[in-house]
Amino acid sequence: MFGPSLGFFDSTATLSRLQTSEGVDGSGAPVTSYLSVVDYDDLICSIQPAGGSVKWYYAQRQIEVTHEVFFDVMIPVRLGDRFEFSNGRILTVMGWQNECEQNRLFVVHGYDVKQG
């Protein structure tokens, strides 16, 4: 198994997704905000700085990745979703690796929007 062992799952995160509401700001313009995804709050995880191979993989696509988040279950993420961590850190989802079928971890690759 790669990444941290289950004993190192020392963080919790909440998945949030960009939502658009039409004309609620008084000007009639759409308003966008991130809202929590139902049933995906307080997810136990481990957040680590992204390794060199992960950074290199995304750099080839001109995408910056700063961290990897490890989960022991599959999370229904979409590009652009955010994870908000218990320490205040916020990461935007830039990609993921699903290796749950091989009895491994679900890994989200993210960009650090706000440091905790």
TABEL-V148699 format. One record per residue. N is the residue number from 1. NEAR is the number of other C-alpha atoms within 12 Angstrom. D_CENTER is the distance of its C-alpha to the mean C-alpha in whole Angstrom. Layout:
n,near,d_center
N,NEAR,D_CENTER
N,NEAR,D_CENTER
//
This chain:
n,near,d_center
1,14,21
2,16,18
3,26,16
4,23,17
5,16,19
6,19,18
7,14,20
8,18,18
9,21,15
10,22,16
11,27,13
12,26,11
13,33,8
14,33,9
15,36,7
16,32,9
17,27,10
18,22,13
19,17,16
20,15,20
21,16,23
22,14,26
23,12,29
24,13,28
25,13,28
26,10,32
27,9,32
28,10,31
29,12,28
30,14,25
31,16,22
32,15,19
33,17,16
34,21,13
35,20,14
36,21,12
37,24,12
38,14,15
39,13,15
40,25,11
41,23,12
42,22,13
43,30,11
44,28,12
45,37,10
46,31,11
47,37,10
48,27,12
49,23,13
50,28,13
51,20,16
52,15,18
53,15,18
54,28,15
55,24,15
56,16,19
57,19,17
58,23,15
59,16,18
60,12,20
61,13,18
62,11,18
63,20,15
64,26,14
65,33,11
66,32,11
67,34,9
68,36,8
69,51,7
70,42,9
71,39,10
72,31,14
73,25,13
74,24,12
75,34,9
76,24,10
77,29,7
78,21,9
79,22,9
80,24,9
81,32,7
82,38,5
83,50,4
84,37,8
85,30,9
86,22,13
87,18,14
88,17,13
89,24,11
90,30,8
91,38,5
92,37,6
93,35,4
94,35,8
95,33,8
96,32,9
97,27,12
98,23,13
99,21,16
100,19,16
101,12,20
102,13,21
103,14,20
104,21,18
105,29,14
106,31,11
107,34,9
108,44,5
109,40,7
110,40,6
111,35,8
112,28,9
113,23,11
114,18,12
115,17,13
116,14,14
//
